[in-house]
Amino acid sequence: MDFSRFWVMDGGNSTLHFGEFRGPQLQDQWRLPSHPVLPEPEYQALLAAQVAQRGTPQGVVFCSVFKAPLPALEAALASLGIPVLEIGQKELEQVGFRVLAQGAGIDRLVNGYAAWQKWKRDLVVVDLGTATTFDVVASPGVFLGGAIFTGLELCAKALAQNAEALFEVPLEFPKQIIGKNTREALQSGILFGYSSLVETMLEKIAASHGATLFGIATGGLAHVLYDQTAHLDRWEPTLTLEGLAGLAQDERINGNLKPRVGHG
């Protein structure tokens, strides 16, 4: 299957994150809503607008932890004549990426695969989104497992919603850790506190692994913490999309799988 001009999609709990690729190069990215799930005609109209702007891709390669929008989305792509290819654990194992953790979300696995392909060293991927995940990959390309915690934004919202005198604040680090008013105190506790949590988790994970781990930050909230958090060596905002693109162009995937139209 020729994937020199294609789209990829990372299906999350809030949005469907698309990327347009020409070979290995990411050209552009955009998002469609996944919650609430839209009816097929609305997805078709949104996708048709992207096709009109960008041209028809040769296919869409995707992974998704949120399955609810997939039937409508795949039907919309089928109506536009665009084949789809879903990536699961089986496809990752076909390309030699071993998974030793049960039930890990496909987004976590694709991130681990992408990071391993890029750096070929023992590493930990910290995905800062709705949840924060810490995932360890070791030589020779083995997903060992990790940890999952409540995401930064959810923590902040929960505090504001459950404490009468408190309120939501912008997720920005204050100038000093000792806040001079309630807003600064909340920002200090939430941002410095969460950064400290990430640092401590990374230290404990590395100690458990018994070796230094190269730290990679990704996800929608990574930009908030990256510069203020120790042990994070790289910020890779499009890691999942790049992993999907690499899989789409791998001859072991193209040689064994055919594009399918329609969900099932």
N, C-alpha and C positions, 0 to 999 in steps of 0.2 A: 504494500500500500504506500503510495507516494504522499508523504506529508511534508512538502516543501512550503505549502501555504495553508495554514490551518489555524483554528482557534482551540484554546483550552479553557476549561471551566472548573473552578473550585467551588463546590456547593456547600455553603455554610448555613448556619441557623438563621441568619438575618439577610444575607445577600448571596447572589450568584456572581462570583468574581470571574470575569472573562478576560482572556488575554489573546491578542492577535499576534501570530508568529510568522516570520519569513525565515524558514530554516531554524537555526538556533536563536535567532534574534527576536526579542520581544519588541513589537512595533507600537503597541498601544494596549490599554486596558480599560475596562468599564465594568459597571455593576448593574444587575437587575435585582428586583426584590425577590426573596424566597419566602418571607413571612410578612404579611399573610400571602398564602399561595394564590397566584393569579390564575384565572381560567385560560385555557389554551388559546383562544382568539387574542387575548391581550399579550401573551408571550409571543405569539406569531407576529403581531404588529410591531412589538419592540424589536424582535430579531430581524424582521424585514427591513426596518429602518437602519439597522447596523449593516445588513447586506447591501442596501442601497448606497451606503456611505463607503463601505470597505471592499465590496465585491463578495461573491460567494466563496466561502472556504471549501477546501477539499474534504474537510471533516471537522468534527468537534470531539476532542478527547477530554474526558472529564472524570473527576472523582467527587463524591458527595457524601457527607455524613448525615445530611438531611434529605430523606427520600421523598417526602410529600410532594414537592413540585416536579419530580422527574417525569411522571406520566404526561402531564400537560406540556412540559418543556420538550420532551422527546417527540411528542406528536407535532408540536409546532415546528421543530427542526425538520421532521419528516415531510411536512406539508411544503417546506421550502426546498426539498430535495437535498438536504444536507445529512450525510451519514454520521453516526455517532459511535464512539468506542468508549466503553466504561472501563476504568482501571480499578482493579481490586487486588487483594493480597495475592491471588493466584498469578496475576500478571507480574507483580514485583518478584515473586519467586522464580518466574520464568527467566528473568534477567539476572538471576543469581543473588538477589537480595534476600537474606534469610531473616525470618521473623520468629523470635523466641518468646514473645509476649502474646497472650491470648486476648482477643477482643479489642485490640488497639484500633482506633479510628483510622480510616484510610487516609485522612489528611495528615495525621501524625506519621504514618508509614511513608507517604510520598515525600514529606519534608525530610525524613531521615534518609531516604534514598537520594534525594537531590543533594543534600549536604555531603553525603558520602561520595557521590560522583564528583563533586566539586573539590573536596579537600583530601580524601583518602587517608583519614587519620581518625583516631578516637575522638569523639566529639559529643556535645550535648546541644540539642536544638531547644530553645525556649520560645514557644509560640504564645505571644501575648494577645489574646483576643477575648471572646466571651468567657472562656476559661483560659487559664494559663497552664501550659503543659511543658514538662521537662522530659526530653526523650534522648536516650543514650544509644549511640551507634558505635560499634567497635569493629576492628579489623577481623576478617576480610570483607566487611559489609554485612554486619549482623545487627539487627534491631533488638536490643536487649530488654527494653521496657522503659519505664519512667514514672512520673508522678503528675497528678492533675490537681489543680487548686482553683478556687473561685477567681474569676478575672478581676483586674484592677477596677474597671468601671462598675461592675456589679457590686464590689465591696463598697465603693463610694456611694452608690445609690442606696444600698441596704442601710448604711449608717444614717443617711439623710431621712429615709422613710421610717426608720424605727426609733429615732431619737427626736423628741418634740422640739428641742431648742436648736437643733442642727439643720443644716441645709446643704444642697449640692454646691460644689465649687468647681471652677475650671481645673482640669488635671494638668496643672503646671507647678513645677517646683518653686517654692518660695525662696527668697534671697537668703534666708537663714533658717536654721532648724527650730529655733526658739521663736514661735509665732507671737506677734504683738497684738493680734486681734483674733477673733474666732475664725475668720476666713483663712488667715495665715496658719493658725494652729491646725485647722482641718487639712489644709494642703500639706503641711509638714508631716502630720501623722500618716495621711494616706500615701503621699508620694515617697517620703523618706522611709516610712515604715514598709511599704511594699517593695521598694528597692532593696532594703535590708533583708526582707524575706527571700527575694530572688538570690541575693548574694549568698545567704546562709544555705539555701537549698543546693546551690551549685557547689559550695564547699563540701557539704555532706555527701552529695552524689559522687564527686570526685574522690573523696576519701573512701567511700564504699567500693568504687570501681578499682581503686588502687593505682590510679594513674591520672596525670593531668589531662583534662578534657578541653578541647577547643570549643569555646562558647559562641553559639550563633543565635542571634535574636531575630525573630520574624513575627508576623501578625500585625493586626491593625493598631495595636497600642505600643508596639516596640519602640517607635520613635520617641515616646514619652520618657521611657526609662533608660534607653541605651547609653546615653552620655553620662548618666549619673549612677551607673551600676557596674561594680567590679565583676570581672570574670567573663564579661561578654566581649568577645574579640571582634565580631563582625555583625553588622546589621544588614539583613537580606530581606527587603520588603516583598519581593516577588518569588520567594523560594518555592512555594507550592506550584506556581505556574511554570517555573523553570523545570521542576521535577516532572510535571506532566508533559512538557514539551520534549524533554529528553526521552521519556518513555515512548512518546508518539513516533519518534524518529529511530527508535531502536529496532534493528532488523529482526530481533527475536520476537518482538511484539508484532511487527508488520508481517512477519513470515508465518505466524501461527494464528493470528486473529483476523477476522474480516469485519468491516464496518457493519453495524446493524442498524436498522431503521425501526423505530417504535420501541416502546418500553416492554420489557418482559424477560 
